[in-house]
Amino acid sequence: MDAPAPLLTPGEPPAVTVLNSQGRAPVLLVCDHASKRVPDALADLGLPDAELSRHIGWDIGAAAVTERLAALLDAPAVLTGYSRLVVDCNRRPDDPTLMPEISDGTIVPGNLNLTAAERERRLAALFRPYHDTVAGLLAASLDRGMVPAVISVHSFTPVMRGFARPWHVGVLWNRDPRLAVPLLESLAAEGDLVVGDNEPYSARTGCGHTINTHCEPAGIPSVMLEIRQDLIGDADGANAWADRLHRLFRPILARDGLNGLRVY
């Protein structure tokens, strides 16, 4: 049997992008849902651009925040190149929402009745290169004797299933408090924010494959951020939030004992 054709053609964007690879800060930024692009071979998954541009297709504004924060911190950043509807890089390979047939009420025609070979084609082209890149950068940092703090940047839709979410930002964490607890305190002290502690999602219910795979088992400090999409949907909003996060993270990242391996 002939091997399946590669999912990406030579003229298409790469599966993963690394920004500021030589960044000097002991930090790695990751953005699991940075793009709404679909490989040409998958014909937009049968969806119009209006659907791909919704929160189901990507984390609106997250890439822009990640890019600016990487520059401000002088830290490397890893961003996905394709839509979470093609394959969600923040899900386990066995998660039923990895390649969802329906997402927030929208049927995804290109994901219906996928064969094992079709699923493997996406994993090989998009999912594994992303995670291999994250793992490689972490390993290289550890080899240099530097334990990086990993910041995973996401965004969430203001309204989900009719519920208007009140939070401006959420801090998601499981057991490791080193980044999450001081960040929660700093965000609360801003005085103008409604801050979610494991809201609108919880890292204690399996949310966060990237952090759970690369950080917690190895004892690498990490945190997931969820910023409400209407706050970062344009350049001004994304820049303002990146600037705020940079200001808040700087003293946290300078704390003694942060950059060590510790499994909680």
HELIX and SHEET records of a PDB file:
HELIX    1   1 ASP A   40  GLY A   46  5                                   7    
HELIX    2   2 ASP A   49  LEU A   52  1                                   4    
HELIX    3   3 ALA A   62  LEU A   73  1                                  12    
HELIX    4   4 PRO A  109  ASN A  111  5                                   3    
HELIX    5   5 ALA A  116  ARG A  122  1                                   7    
HELIX    6   6 LEU A  123  PHE A  127  3                                   5    
HELIX    7   7 ARG A  128  ASP A  143  1                                  16    
HELIX    8   8 ALA A  180  ALA A  189  1                                  10    
HELIX    9   9 ALA A  203  THR A  205  5                                   3    
HELIX   10  10 HIS A  209  HIS A  214  1                                   6    
HELIX   11  11 GLU A  216  ALA A  218  5                                   3    
HELIX   12  12 GLN A  229  LEU A  231  5                                   3    
HELIX   13  13 ALA A  235  LEU A  253  1                                  19    
SHEET    1   A 7 VAL A  16  LEU A  19  0                                        
SHEET    2   A 7 ALA A  77  THR A  80 -1                                        
SHEET    3   A 7 VAL A  27  CYS A  31  1                                        
SHEET    4   A 7 ALA A 149  PHE A 156  1                                        
SHEET    5   A 7 SER A 222  ARG A 228  1                                        
SHEET    6   A 7 VAL A 169  LEU A 172 -1                                        
SHEET    7   A 7 VAL A 195  ASP A 197  1                                        
SHEET    1   B 2 ILE A 102  SER A 103  0                                        
SHEET    2   B 2 THR A 106  ILE A 107 -1                                        
SHEET    1   C 2 VAL A 159  MET A 160  0                                        
SHEET    2   C 2 PHE A 163  ALA A 164 -1                                        
END                                                                             
